[in-house]
């Protein structure tokens, strides 16, 4: 049997960070012992502490890793687009299809991240705050720019809500729908296949943002946009 290649210090540290996510997601920061974290990473507690001085440092590194690695390439491309109603339609469709398009009861990295968010909000919320300061906040800022451009072009109504709130409300709506659909047996049966549910939510979100119906009809082609979905 061929021996497993020895990991460098940097590779071992990265492997530990990735391995402990499920343990933190299951029991949270306070409920997880360093022994359980070491077992999850398949290392000794001594080696764990060699890379991280304490549990707080490991948790912080895990949070930062989760928040930095998500769809950075797609995020950069979206942020580079010209603010407009058509860009907003693309952004909303990609968000909804990414968050709602996965099969019910999915696990792996996506499932672990959802559990980390839920566990964080049951505790001190620190992971959730850090995560939302990343890509979601960038998304909301871009949404704000797109809404302002759409209003200026006569493609959206100004309405009483500031553009940033419209972005956060849409994001949070999709996040709650994702939570309802997360278990193998969804909490709510919306009576639609996933791809059709995505379309309905996109329309609802865009109309709530103030985008006019004829503008959505002009720019929203779900089959074409599905080619770019995450």
Buried (B, 14 or more C-beta within 10 A) or exposed (E): EEEEEEEEEEEBBBBBBBBBBBBBBBBBBEEBEBEBBBBBBEBEBEBBBBBBEEBEEBBBBBBBEBBEEBEEEBBEEBBEBEBBBBBBBBBBBBBBBBBBBBEEEEEEBBBBBBBBBBBBEEBEEEBBEBBBEBBBBBBBBBBBBBBBBBBEEEBBBEEEBEBBEBBBBBBEBBBEBBBBBBEEEBEEEBEEEBBEBBBEBBBBBBBBBBBBEEBBEEBBEBEEBBEEBE
